[in-house]
Amino acid sequence: MVLNIVDALVCQYEGGAHTMLHYATTLNQLRFSRDPVALDVLSIDELERLRVRAGFPSVRTNLTLYQNASLLELGVSDPAKIHIEKIP
């Protein structure tokens, strides 16, 4: 893959598969990367931060899939190793 683009315009942090805009926030972001694993891991981290900030219990996501993808050299699953460049 050459480029992955993910929109993070509106982020629903609670409610599961049901649309519940009262559990959503506006991030107004577009995310670009050559690494699809990093994009997913960063999105999972962002959802967790939003849940905690809203007072919901923490959800422990099983990151085994992303760790295995890293082992196969498909991307980076460790958020500490992901370089983020924000453009205003």
C-alpha positions as CSV (number, residue, x, y, z in Angstrom):
1,M,0.0,0.0,0.0
2,V,1.3,3.4,-0.9
3,L,-0.9,5.7,1.3
4,N,-3.7,5.2,3.8
5,I,-6.2,7.9,4.6
6,V,-8.4,7.8,7.7
7,D,-11.0,10.4,8.6
8,A,-11.4,11.3,12.2
9,L,-13.9,14.0,11.7
10,V,-16.5,12.7,14.2
11,C,-15.5,10.1,16.8
12,Q,-18.1,8.1,18.7
13,Y,-16.4,6.7,21.8
14,E,-19.4,4.9,23.3
15,G,-22.5,3.1,22.1
16,G,-21.0,0.2,20.1
17,A,-22.4,-0.3,16.6
18,H,-25.4,2.0,17.3
19,T,-25.2,5.7,16.2
20,M,-25.3,7.8,19.4
21,L,-24.1,11.3,18.7
22,H,-24.4,12.2,22.3
23,Y,-21.4,9.9,22.8
24,A,-19.4,11.5,20.0
25,T,-17.0,14.4,19.7
26,T,-15.6,16.3,16.8
27,L,-11.9,15.7,16.1
28,N,-11.9,17.4,12.7
29,Q,-8.8,15.4,11.6
30,L,-7.6,13.6,8.5
31,R,-4.9,11.1,9.1
32,F,-2.4,10.0,6.4
33,S,0.2,7.3,6.7
34,R,1.9,4.5,4.8
35,D,1.4,2.4,8.0
36,P,-2.2,1.1,8.4
37,V,-1.3,-0.6,11.7
38,A,-0.2,2.7,13.2
39,L,-3.3,4.4,12.1
40,D,-5.5,1.8,13.8
41,V,-3.4,1.8,17.0
42,L,-3.5,5.5,17.3
43,S,-7.3,5.5,16.7
44,I,-7.8,2.9,19.5
45,D,-5.7,5.1,21.9
46,E,-7.8,8.2,21.0
47,L,-11.0,6.3,21.6
48,E,-9.7,5.2,25.0
49,R,-8.7,8.7,26.0
50,L,-12.2,10.0,25.0
51,R,-13.9,7.3,27.0
52,V,-11.9,8.0,30.2
53,R,-12.3,11.8,29.8
54,A,-16.1,11.3,29.5
55,G,-16.1,9.2,32.7
56,F,-16.7,5.8,31.2
57,P,-14.8,2.8,32.3
58,S,-11.6,1.9,30.5
59,V,-12.0,-0.7,27.7
60,R,-9.0,-3.0,27.3
61,T,-8.7,-3.7,23.6
62,N,-7.0,-6.9,22.5
63,L,-4.0,-5.7,20.6
64,T,-2.8,-9.1,19.6
65,L,-3.8,-8.6,16.0
66,Y,-1.8,-5.4,15.8
67,Q,1.2,-7.0,17.6
68,N,1.2,-9.9,15.1
69,A,1.0,-7.4,12.2
70,S,4.2,-5.8,13.6
71,L,5.9,-9.1,13.8
72,L,5.1,-9.7,10.1
73,E,6.5,-6.2,9.5
74,L,3.2,-4.8,8.2
75,G,3.4,-1.8,10.5
76,V,4.2,-0.4,13.9
77,S,1.9,-1.4,16.8
78,D,3.8,0.4,19.6
79,P,2.4,4.0,20.0
80,A,5.7,5.1,21.5
81,K,7.5,4.2,18.3
82,I,5.0,6.0,16.0
83,H,6.1,9.4,14.7
84,I,3.2,11.9,14.6
85,E,3.4,15.1,12.7
86,K,0.5,17.5,13.2
87,I,-0.2,20.1,10.5
88,P,-2.4,23.0,11.7
